[in-house]
Amino acid sequence: SGFYELNKIMEIARSRLPNNSWLQGRLRSNMNINNSCNAYWNGSINFYREGNGCGNTGEIAAIFDHEWGHGMDRYDVTSGIADPSGEGIADLYSALRLNDSCIGRGFYLSRKCSGCISCTGVRDIDYMKKSGSPFTHSNAKSSCGSSVHCIGVVYSEAVWDLYKRHLQSPPYNYDDNTAMEIVTRMTYIGAGNVANWFSLNGTPGSSGCFSNSGYHAYLAADDDDGNLNNGTPHMNAIFTAFNEHQIACPTSYDVKDSGCPNNPNSPPIVIQVISSDAQVTLTWASVNNAVKYEVLRTEGVHQCAQGKVLLGEVSASDQLTWTDTGLQNGREYYYIIVPKGQSDSCYGPSSSCIAAIPSEGPYLMSCPNDSVVFNLKYTTSPNTRQCTIEASSGWSGTVNFACSTSGTFSGVSCTVPSSIYLSGNSALLDLTIAAGTSATEGDGTVTLTATGGGYSTIFSTDVLAGNYGIAQMASYSNGSPMCATYGASCDSGTLLDGRGTRGPEENQPNTRDGVDCDGDSGTYHSDESLDRLVVRSLNGDDMIEGTTVEIEATVWAWSTGSSDTLDLYYSNSNDMSNPNWQHIVSKTPSGGGQQIITAQYQLPEGLNHVIRGNFRYSGSRSYCSRGSWDDADDLAFVVRPLALDTDSPTGSPTASPSESRVPSSEPSLHPSLTPSTSPSRQRSALPSTKPSSQPSSSPSSSPTFPTASPSVSPSDYPSKSVEPSSNPSSLPTLKPSTPPSFLPSLIPSLAPSLKPSAPPTLYPTLSPSNKPSASPSSSTLPTLYPTRSPTKTPVKLCGSKGYYCVVNSDCCRNKCDRKKNKCK
């Protein structure tokens, strides 16, 4: 990630430049900017998304390091971005960190950079992986124009050549790790003093002859005694690298290597690595002529073949050991030891790469840490988990084990092998936890103790013992999802996903009474749907009549969700095909898209229960609102009797009429509605587009029904108070063409208004739906919710002769005059 990589390169830089104040501060990085094929530095660093054939620059380590390099260039000794281009030094910081000349590998998704053999980054600073010839000052003058990226390649190639070719060739013959350390040191020290890497308008071959050029800065960084006239330890290599690119200065100094007589000539041998709690201790043998030793560390898949943190130096006269602290247990780290001669510029060959994993002792014990749960209502099986015991850095010995339990329960035990012998390897250990037949409810812990090699460590895991119900998944039965066996919960799963034909919803309409309350307007998972219902106990035990349960409803809300409402109802009618609906609560989702709404209610007496969710757009609360975007679904379930003696849910208790605990005197709210007699849903009575206006206000409370409805007799309503417009049996087969005056505030699906569109940036896939506005204030939000143009009324064919249909259901042989709502 960007966080990791940027902190890693800053850690490397701080180890080289401990007094640089910029490196002590925070750096802001902005990811996923809505653009592509670039990244940039402007005081912070900024990365673009994937697109137009380019990868996400906020996912490419080399680009993190490159953009950070601009900041390092800006805040080094000579403040400001160096001339004639700061791109080369940013490339070098990146290349030395990752040991890769391909800058931004993965930037191009399907091609290579211009002239590159294998690099998919923005450029390659190794000329052998391009043309095979150095890119020189003359090349830059003739082909770069004002391109700073092109100009920067001249000196970035020179420094990369110094590292990869000249220092690893005779007479030096350094290994890669030592050569990288030499050039990394020169770069962090030398580049900070560069104001101008070379004179772009100067003469190729001598354009590095001014005092603060890149060539002179690298000589000064390599110098051992403050006198460049007598040479430096690696002057020949530096001159050759810069001169091949025509940016050295042949006349400034006699080119000669000097300053490192009797250099260390053999690599240190690491004789012991001890990994312990959050630290690693290295011990190595002395090397002839070494005055001191550098200790360097890195991490990651490239092991030692990448930039390293300079941990410190150890004098040859001191004990040759180093303890690296503050590490993460279980993470692998890599180390090299580099011997040094009489000055900081005098290097011997580095040690081999040493890997170490810190742990809490000579061995590392790890076990799955998820809690163990025993359901004492049923026969329980022992829980066996495998722990891994891993020796650290080749340790050998016997590890002894013991386990114990503690807590408020009883009858819970644990067993473990008494010992394991490790010989520099790892082994698996079975920890078995069991609850006996006499176990009691409670919670506690099981503790595993390992002892060996003068070290002891423990592992603990939580254990819960209780009487818990079994979660039940519903299956479709008698009109809706149903759980026929009682348990801790009943879950509809995916059976309710969608709305009517939108999805489509499986087994629609999913109502116990068979009445279709679902509208068919809009788009699946853009407009409203009730996708899932779950009912569960609060304590994890079986749902029992008379106890409180929780309903969890998963809905898909339109736009911001503020216009939608979920009405929750329950029924414990013994006849599940004729539910006795009681309102629980109505809630508005907290946002758009998929939302979860929860509510609690107390289970009434009785074993057979149904809950209903009616998810509606606008309108008044109802258990069957029948709006064009509304969705009503049921979930049926049985519960455990209060006085049930058995602990095993092997049967499916179903109350007979004589067992019903519903008072016989309670009137039915749905007396005449059965699957065989329910009125058919007349789709033609519902508008296919949303009306265009909305009443100025909604009633502050549910209005009282008049004693008679235009098409429903008073006897169709129960004598007790009911939900307005919520009884499907009361809905006429065809809605009156002129609704009575009280209907506009009760049935907003008939109220003409435009629903504001959803914000494009939040819900870009929403199609125009022109729903009626949920409230008059919605028209005051044009800048946040730009209103989409109303869709045309769909033209539908009447019969088979090509007639056209208008809104009032008349069929026209010719086209419709929609303004006058009649045939032309």
Helices and strands as residue ranges (DSSP letters): H 2-16, G 22-24, E 29-36, E 39-41, E 45-49, G 57-59, H 61-74, H 87-98, E 102-103, E 123-124, G 127-129, H 137-143, H 148-161, I 162-166, H 176-190, G 191-193, H 214-222, G 228-230, H 235-244, E 270-276, E 279-284, E 292-298, E 309-315, E 321-324, E 333-340, E 354-356, E 363-366, E 372-375, E 383-391, E 396-407, E 412-415, E 419-423, E 426-435, E 442-452, E 455-466, E 471-473, E 475-477, E 480-483, E 489-491, E 529-537, E 548-557, E 564-571, E 582-587, E 593-602, E 608-617, E 631-638, G 657-659, G 683-685, G 714-716, G 728-730, H 743-746, G 748-750, G 776-780, E 797-798, E 803-805, E 811-812, E 816-817, E 822-823
